[in-house]
Amino acid sequence: MHPSSTRRRTLPIALTATLVGGVVVLGPSAASAGGEPEDHGDHPRSVIFVNGDGMAAAHREAARLDQEGFDGQLAMDSLPVAGLQTTDARDPEDTVTDSAASASAWATGVKTYNGAISVDVDGNPLPVIGGEAQAAGLATGLVTTAQVTDASPAAFFSNSVDRSAQDDIARQYLEVTKPQVVLGGGEDWWLPAGDEGTYPPRTGDPEDPEVSRSTQGDLVARAQQLGYEYVSTPEEFAAAEGDQLLGLFANEEMFQQRPEGQGDSFDPVVPLADMTTRALEILSQDEDGFFLLVEEEAVDEMSHNNNGGRMLESMRSLDAAVEVARAFVAEHPDTLLVVTGDHECGGLTIEDVDPEDESGPGGTLPQDAAIAGTTESGEDGPFLVAGTGGSYDFALDWTTTGHTGAPTPVTAEGPGSEELTGYYPNTRLHEVVRDVLLG
């Protein structure tokens, strides 16, 4: 398949929100129904939104040193516009956000509580940008190395008072918001108990045995009935030809998040860059434009485990996907590209390798040792600076295994990106994306 022409048409659809079964359903208003679409010329209609889950400034700088060295630049950092966003939630107990609340702020423009999927602080469902784009006639899709129904993608395409209801989130994808492309992990949430599909359960946390658990029936079969081509292996993915594509390439995440040397792995069977390429091939065929969410989840999960080596691997995966997006934007300049992180994870900083430097438990440097009274943190490394022939190295110092309230960088290019300079709340991204897609 080849991307279509760069021509874009706008469809001036006024949207009304209707509450059906606890879900906001968007449709054309009576004023716009049945009318001829008005041609708005070259108004931009496409957005590629890239989330490095858990990624903040130190993650990006560590990745730059690891991949490009002192004089190099990551693809995500070469975008011409840069800003900083604050990420605080509106949780009744916590100041620091989780992925659900932060992604909901992007998807709806409304701050909410941790664990919420695009509902307000009272649990009322809100219109989501993925659903609004689909209702306006644009193509939509998501690719992620997490479960496709995990908090960040879920916020753009569903509503739930609890992020853990991933099987119902999958049902909403099929019945309500209907993204054309859904690629990532999470097979367990689409298949009922007893049907383990392509990927058998992995050993791990006994409280999360990673077995099939859909209470909504066989959602893979339902997707196929609705016209989706379903693929679950690299070979099937390479051979896929449909313009509605559901691909589930792991039973849960497309990696194994663990502390270093304890069963950790990062080797997605289909790389994020390849999923991004295929999604753009399909979605760009819609002359009205598209919205695509791209997410690398392992940045967050490996940071939760203070696993610097795997975090850097996931950053390579993320930047490779950004390279794909940048190449697309170069040929389709009416597309807005945004690269950011939903929150910081790990309280990460970059230090020189110094045997005299204090560090807490959990690190891998030879001098690391438990210090009474310290938090669960420590130094990790050493890691070599690329292009220096081994003459320079650095350590990663983790201060927590949780999220922090540090602001996260936003880099962007394309129409509307000039609105993303400065320092602002994460809801600003919703305003800019929505204006490009629907303004």
C-alpha positions as CSV (number, residue, x, y, z in Angstrom):
1,M,0.0,0.0,0.0
2,H,1.1,3.5,-0.6
3,P,0.1,6.7,1.2
4,S,-2.5,8.7,-0.6
5,S,-2.3,12.2,-1.9
6,T,-1.6,15.0,0.6
7,R,-4.9,16.6,-0.3
8,R,-7.2,17.0,2.7
9,R,-10.9,18.0,2.8
10,T,-12.7,19.1,5.9
11,L,-16.1,18.0,6.9
12,P,-17.8,20.7,8.9
13,I,-19.7,18.4,11.2
14,A,-21.2,19.9,14.4
15,L,-21.0,17.2,17.1
16,T,-23.5,16.4,19.7
17,A,-22.7,14.1,22.7
18,T,-25.2,11.5,23.7
19,L,-24.9,9.2,26.8
20,V,-25.6,5.6,25.8
21,G,-24.9,2.8,28.3
22,G,-22.4,5.0,30.2
23,V,-20.5,5.9,27.1
24,V,-20.4,9.2,25.3
25,V,-21.4,8.6,21.7
26,L,-20.7,11.4,19.2
27,G,-22.7,12.1,16.1
28,P,-23.6,14.9,13.7
29,S,-26.0,17.5,15.0
30,A,-29.4,18.0,13.3
31,A,-28.0,21.3,11.8
32,S,-25.3,19.4,9.9
33,A,-27.0,16.1,9.1
34,G,-27.7,15.6,5.5
35,G,-26.0,18.8,4.3
36,E,-23.3,19.1,1.7
37,P,-19.8,19.3,3.1
38,E,-18.3,22.7,2.9
39,D,-14.8,22.9,1.4
40,H,-12.3,24.6,3.8
41,G,-9.4,24.2,1.4
42,D,-6.1,23.3,3.0
43,H,-7.0,23.2,6.6
44,P,-4.8,20.6,8.3
45,R,-6.6,17.5,9.3
46,S,-3.9,14.9,10.5
47,V,-2.1,14.4,13.8
48,I,0.5,11.9,14.8
49,F,0.7,11.9,18.6
50,V,3.7,10.1,20.1
51,N,3.8,9.2,23.8
52,G,6.9,7.9,25.5
53,D,5.1,6.7,28.6
54,G,7.1,7.8,31.7
55,M,9.5,9.8,29.6
56,A,10.9,13.2,30.8
57,A,14.0,15.2,30.2
58,A,16.5,12.9,31.8
59,H,15.2,9.9,29.8
60,R,15.6,11.8,26.6
61,E,19.1,13.0,27.5
62,A,20.3,9.6,28.5
63,A,19.0,8.2,25.2
64,R,20.8,11.0,23.3
65,L,24.1,10.1,25.0
66,D,23.5,6.4,24.4
67,Q,22.4,6.6,20.8
68,E,24.0,9.8,19.4
69,G,26.8,10.9,21.7
70,F,27.8,14.4,22.7
71,D,27.3,16.1,19.3
72,G,24.3,14.1,18.1
73,Q,20.6,14.6,18.3
74,L,17.6,12.2,18.6
75,A,14.9,12.4,16.0
76,M,12.4,13.5,18.8
77,D,14.7,16.3,19.8
78,S,15.3,17.6,16.3
79,L,11.7,18.8,15.9
80,P,11.7,22.6,15.6
81,V,9.2,23.5,18.4
82,A,9.8,22.7,22.1
83,G,7.9,23.4,25.3
84,L,7.3,22.0,28.8
85,Q,4.0,20.6,30.2
86,T,2.9,20.1,33.8
87,T,1.2,16.8,34.5
88,D,-0.6,17.0,37.8
89,A,-3.9,15.2,38.1
90,R,-7.1,16.1,40.1
91,D,-7.0,13.1,42.4
92,P,-8.6,13.3,45.8
93,E,-5.5,12.0,47.5
94,D,-2.4,12.2,45.1
95,T,-0.7,15.2,43.6
96,V,1.3,13.1,41.1
97,T,-0.5,11.7,38.1
98,D,-0.8,8.2,36.7
99,S,-1.0,7.4,33.0
100,A,-4.8,7.2,33.0
101,A,-5.4,10.8,34.3
102,S,-2.6,12.3,32.2
103,A,-3.8,10.7,29.0
104,S,-7.4,11.7,29.8
105,A,-6.2,15.3,30.0
106,W,-4.8,15.0,26.5
107,A,-7.8,13.2,25.1
108,T,-10.5,15.4,26.7
109,G,-9.0,18.6,27.8
110,V,-10.3,17.9,31.4
111,K,-8.2,17.1,34.5
112,T,-9.4,14.0,36.4
113,Y,-8.5,11.5,39.1
114,N,-5.9,8.7,38.9
115,G,-7.3,5.6,37.3
116,A,-9.9,7.4,35.3
117,I,-10.3,6.9,31.6
118,S,-11.7,10.0,30.1
119,V,-14.3,10.7,32.8
120,D,-14.5,13.7,35.0
121,V,-13.8,13.7,38.7
122,D,-17.4,12.7,39.3
123,G,-17.2,9.8,36.9
124,N,-19.2,11.4,34.1
125,P,-17.9,10.3,30.6
126,L,-16.4,13.0,28.4
127,P,-16.0,13.3,24.6
128,V,-12.7,11.8,23.5
129,I,-10.6,13.1,20.6
130,G,-10.4,9.7,19.0
131,G,-14.2,9.4,18.9
132,E,-14.7,13.0,17.8
133,A,-12.2,12.5,14.9
134,Q,-13.9,9.3,13.8
135,A,-17.4,11.0,14.0
136,A,-16.0,13.8,11.8
137,G,-15.1,11.4,9.1
138,L,-11.3,11.1,9.8
139,A,-9.5,7.8,10.0
140,T,-8.1,6.9,13.4
141,G,-5.7,4.4,14.9
142,L,-3.4,3.4,17.7
143,V,-0.1,1.5,18.0
144,T,1.6,0.7,21.3
145,T,3.9,-1.8,22.9
146,A,1.5,-2.0,25.9
147,Q,-1.8,-3.7,25.9
148,V,-3.9,-1.9,23.2
149,T,-6.4,-1.3,26.0
150,D,-3.9,0.1,28.5
151,A,-4.5,3.5,30.1
152,S,-2.9,5.8,27.5
153,P,-4.5,4.4,24.3
154,A,-7.8,3.7,26.2
155,A,-8.1,7.4,27.1
156,F,-8.2,8.5,23.5
157,F,-10.9,5.9,22.4
158,S,-13.1,5.0,25.4
159,N,-14.6,6.0,28.8
160,S,-14.3,4.1,32.0
161,V,-14.3,5.0,35.7
162,D,-11.6,2.3,36.2
163,R,-8.6,1.8,33.9
164,S,-8.5,-1.9,34.8
165,A,-11.7,-2.7,32.8
166,Q,-9.7,-3.4,29.7
167,D,-12.1,-5.9,28.2
168,D,-14.9,-3.3,28.2
169,I,-12.5,-0.8,26.8
170,A,-11.9,-3.2,23.9
171,R,-15.6,-3.6,23.4
172,Q,-15.9,0.2,23.2
173,Y,-13.2,0.3,20.5
174,L,-15.3,-2.1,18.4
175,E,-18.8,-0.7,19.1
176,V,-18.3,3.0,19.8
177,T,-15.2,4.8,18.6
178,K,-14.1,2.2,15.9
179,P,-10.5,3.0,15.3
180,Q,-9.4,1.5,11.9
181,V,-6.0,0.4,13.1
182,V,-5.3,-1.2,16.5
183,L,-1.8,-2.7,17.0
184,G,0.0,-3.8,20.1
185,G,-0.2,-6.3,23.0
186,G,-3.0,-7.4,25.3
187,E,-4.4,-10.5,23.6
188,D,-5.6,-11.7,27.1
189,W,-8.2,-8.9,27.3
190,W,-9.8,-9.9,24.0
191,L,-10.3,-13.6,24.6
192,P,-12.4,-15.4,27.2
193,A,-10.9,-17.5,30.0
194,G,-9.7,-20.9,28.7
195,D,-8.8,-19.5,25.2
196,E,-5.1,-18.5,25.5
197,G,-4.8,-17.6,21.8
198,T,-1.4,-17.3,20.2
199,Y,0.6,-16.3,23.3
200,P,0.6,-18.6,26.3
201,P,0.6,-17.2,29.9
202,R,4.0,-15.9,31.1
203,T,5.2,-16.7,34.6
204,G,5.4,-13.8,36.9
205,D,3.4,-12.1,39.5
206,P,0.9,-14.6,41.0
207,E,-1.6,-11.8,41.5
208,D,-1.5,-11.1,37.7
209,P,-1.0,-14.5,36.1
210,E,-1.4,-13.1,32.5
211,V,-4.1,-15.4,31.3
212,S,-7.1,-14.6,29.0
213,R,-9.8,-12.8,30.9
214,S,-12.4,-11.2,28.7
215,T,-15.8,-11.0,30.3
216,Q,-17.2,-9.6,27.0
217,G,-17.0,-12.8,25.0
218,D,-14.6,-13.5,22.1
219,L,-13.8,-9.9,21.1
220,V,-11.4,-11.1,18.4
221,A,-14.2,-13.0,16.7
222,R,-16.4,-9.9,17.1
223,A,-13.8,-7.7,15.5
224,Q,-13.6,-10.0,12.5
225,Q,-17.4,-10.0,12.2
226,L,-17.1,-6.2,12.0
227,G,-14.6,-6.3,9.1
228,Y,-11.3,-6.2,10.9
229,E,-8.4,-8.3,9.6
230,Y,-6.9,-10.0,12.6
231,V,-3.2,-10.8,12.9
232,S,-1.1,-12.1,15.8
233,T,2.3,-13.0,14.3
234,P,5.0,-11.2,12.4
235,E,4.2,-13.3,9.3
236,E,0.5,-12.5,9.4
237,F,1.3,-8.8,10.0
238,A,3.6,-8.7,7.0
239,A,1.0,-10.3,4.8
240,A,-2.0,-8.2,6.0
241,E,-3.8,-6.2,3.3
242,G,-7.0,-4.9,5.0
243,D,-7.9,-1.3,5.6
244,Q,-9.2,-2.3,9.1
245,L,-6.5,-4.0,11.1
246,L,-6.4,-5.5,14.5
247,G,-3.0,-6.9,15.6
248,L,-2.3,-8.4,19.0
249,F,1.3,-9.5,19.4
250,A,1.6,-10.5,23.1
251,N,-0.6,-11.7,25.8
252,E,0.0,-8.6,27.8
253,E,2.8,-6.0,27.1
254,M,5.2,-6.7,24.2
255,F,8.1,-7.0,26.6
256,Q,8.8,-8.3,30.1
257,Q,9.2,-5.6,32.8
258,R,11.4,-6.8,35.6
259,P,14.5,-5.5,37.4
260,E,17.7,-6.2,35.6
261,G,18.7,-9.9,35.4
262,Q,15.3,-11.1,36.8
263,G,13.7,-12.2,33.6
264,D,13.5,-8.8,32.0
265,S,13.4,-8.6,28.2
266,F,12.7,-6.1,25.4
267,D,12.2,-7.8,22.1
268,P,8.7,-7.0,20.6
269,V,7.8,-9.5,17.9
270,V,6.8,-6.5,15.7
271,P,8.8,-3.4,16.3
272,L,7.0,-0.2,17.2
273,A,8.5,1.5,14.0
274,D,7.0,-1.2,11.8
275,M,3.6,-0.9,13.4
276,T,3.8,2.9,13.0
277,T,4.7,2.5,9.3
278,R,1.7,0.2,8.6
279,A,-0.7,2.4,10.5
280,L,0.3,5.4,8.5
281,E,0.0,3.5,5.2
282,I,-3.6,2.6,6.1
283,L,-4.7,5.8,7.7
284,S,-3.2,8.2,5.1
285,Q,-5.5,6.7,2.4
286,D,-8.3,8.7,3.9
287,E,-8.3,12.0,2.1
288,D,-10.1,13.7,5.0
289,G,-7.1,13.1,7.4
290,F,-6.4,11.0,10.4
291,F,-5.5,10.8,14.0
292,L,-2.8,8.3,15.1
293,L,-1.6,7.6,18.6
294,V,1.9,6.0,18.9
295,E,3.1,4.8,22.3
296,E,6.3,3.2,23.7
297,E,5.1,1.8,27.1
298,A,8.4,0.2,28.1
299,V,10.1,3.5,29.0
300,D,7.7,3.7,31.9
301,E,7.7,0.0,32.9
302,M,11.4,-0.3,32.8
303,S,11.8,2.9,34.8
304,H,9.4,1.5,37.4
305,N,11.9,-1.3,37.8
306,N,14.9,1.0,37.8
307,N,16.2,-1.0,34.8
308,G,18.4,1.5,32.9
309,G,19.6,-0.9,30.2
310,R,16.1,-1.9,29.1
311,M,14.9,1.7,29.4
312,L,17.5,2.8,26.9
313,E,16.5,-0.1,24.6
314,S,12.9,1.1,24.7
315,M,14.1,4.7,24.0
316,R,15.8,3.4,20.8
317,S,12.5,1.8,19.8
318,L,10.6,5.0,20.5
319,D,13.0,7.2,18.5
320,A,12.9,4.8,15.6
321,A,9.1,5.2,15.5
322,V,9.6,9.0,15.6
323,E,11.9,8.7,12.6
324,V,9.1,7.0,10.7
325,A,6.7,9.8,11.7
326,R,9.2,12.5,10.7
327,A,9.7,11.0,7.3
328,F,5.9,10.9,6.8
329,V,5.5,14.6,7.9
330,A,8.3,15.6,5.5
331,E,6.1,14.3,2.6
332,H,2.8,15.4,4.2
333,P,3.5,18.8,5.7
334,D,-0.2,19.3,6.6
335,T,0.4,16.8,9.5
336,L,1.0,17.8,13.1
337,L,3.6,15.7,14.9
338,V,3.8,15.8,18.7
339,V,6.3,13.9,20.8
340,T,6.1,13.9,24.6
341,G,5.7,11.9,27.8
342,D,2.6,11.6,30.0
343,H,4.6,11.9,33.2
344,E,8.1,11.3,34.6
345,C,8.9,7.8,36.1
346,G,11.8,6.9,38.3
347,G,13.0,10.3,39.5
348,L,15.8,9.8,37.0
349,T,19.0,11.9,36.7
350,I,22.3,11.5,34.9
351,E,25.6,11.5,36.8
352,D,29.3,10.8,36.3
353,V,30.4,7.3,37.3
354,D,31.9,8.0,40.7
355,P,32.7,5.3,43.3
356,E,32.6,7.9,46.0
357,D,29.1,9.0,45.2
358,E,26.3,7.9,47.5
359,S,23.7,5.5,46.2
360,G,20.9,3.4,47.5
361,P,19.9,-0.2,47.0
362,G,18.8,-1.5,43.7
363,G,21.6,-0.3,41.5
364,T,24.1,-2.2,39.5
365,L,27.3,-0.3,39.9
366,P,30.0,-2.2,41.9
367,Q,30.0,0.2,44.7
368,D,26.2,0.1,45.3
369,A,25.1,-1.1,48.7
370,A,22.0,-0.7,50.8
371,I,22.0,2.4,53.0
372,A,19.9,2.3,56.1
373,G,16.9,4.6,55.9
374,T,17.2,5.3,52.1
375,T,14.4,4.9,49.6
376,E,14.4,2.1,47.1
377,S,16.7,3.6,44.5
378,G,20.2,3.5,43.3
379,E,22.7,4.1,40.6
380,D,22.6,2.1,37.4
381,G,25.3,1.6,34.8
382,P,27.9,2.5,33.7
383,F,26.7,3.2,30.2
384,L,29.0,4.4,27.4
385,V,28.6,7.7,25.5
386,A,28.2,6.9,21.8
387,G,31.0,7.9,19.5
388,T,33.7,8.4,22.2
389,G,35.4,5.0,21.8
390,G,34.6,4.1,25.4
391,S,36.4,7.1,26.8
392,Y,33.3,8.6,28.4
393,D,30.5,7.0,30.3
394,F,27.6,7.9,32.6
395,A,25.5,6.5,35.4
396,L,21.7,6.7,35.8
397,D,20.6,7.5,39.3
398,W,17.0,6.4,40.2
399,T,15.4,8.1,43.2
400,T,12.0,6.2,43.2
401,T,10.3,3.3,41.5
402,G,7.2,5.4,41.1
403,H,6.1,8.4,39.1
404,T,7.2,12.0,39.9
405,G,5.7,15.4,39.3
406,A,8.5,16.7,37.1
407,P,7.3,18.5,33.9
408,T,7.8,16.6,30.6
409,P,9.2,18.1,27.4
410,V,7.0,18.5,24.3
411,T,8.6,18.7,20.9
412,A,6.6,19.2,17.7
413,E,6.5,20.2,14.1
414,G,3.7,20.9,11.6
415,P,0.6,23.0,11.7
416,G,-0.4,24.2,15.1
417,S,3.0,23.3,16.6
418,E,3.8,27.0,17.3
419,E,1.1,26.9,20.0
420,L,3.2,24.4,22.0
421,T,6.1,26.7,23.0
422,G,6.4,27.8,26.5
423,Y,5.3,26.2,29.8
424,Y,1.7,25.0,30.2
425,P,-0.7,22.4,31.6
426,N,-1.0,19.1,29.7
427,T,-4.6,20.1,28.7
428,R,-3.0,22.5,26.2
429,L,-2.1,19.6,24.0
430,H,-5.8,18.7,23.7
431,E,-6.6,22.2,22.6
432,V,-4.0,22.2,19.9
433,V,-4.7,18.7,18.6
434,R,-8.4,19.2,18.5
435,D,-8.0,22.5,16.6
436,V,-5.9,20.8,13.9
437,L,-8.3,17.9,13.6
438,L,-11.7,19.6,13.9
439,G,-11.1,23.4,13.9
